[in-house]
Amino acid sequence: MRLDDPLLLARAERSRELTLEGLGLQHAGKLEDARGRFMLALAANPADQAALYSLAAVESALGKHTQALRTADRLVELYPHFALGHLARSQLLSLVGRLPRSEEHTSELQ
């Protein structure tokens, strides 16, 4: 697939729009609605870094730590050099009771 493919560009733009809507909802405290927007953004572009990070944050805030960890795992898999993704993953590992794994993950980054 070419980076200048009109369909790819349209999907990326739609994902960006939905992510921005989600961030506004998140800021307003409408976490379930924000979660829905981030999921729609990822349906348009499954590799959207901002949508993945934001979805993990909202899922965690909603107490859905296991789901948030899966989202953070995907984020780190796609973007291994994204430090905030690793930080989020480490915190989520701790929240789901996998503290030794959290410490191991953090030490791998040093």
Phi, psi and omega in degrees: 000135181274145180292341178261014178297123182302323179294316179298316179296320179295319179294320178296319179295317179297319178298317179298316179300314180294323178295317178297320175299316179299319179297321176297317178295319178299314180299326180279359179084009180266073190292320179295318178295320178298316179303317178299318179294319180295324178293321176296320178299318180287335174293325178284323182213093185299347182253018181290110184300314182295320180293318178298311181299315182293321178298316178300318180296315181291318178300319178296315180298331178277000180084010180266063189295323179294317177296318179299320179296319177298319178295316179295323176301316179296318179301312181292325177297316182283327185230073186295345180258008180273100187301320180296329176295318178293320178297313179299316181297317179298316179296320180291322175302319178294317181295329180269011174084021179248050184304314179302322178292325178298313180295321178296316180298316181296319181292332177295336184276344184277000000 
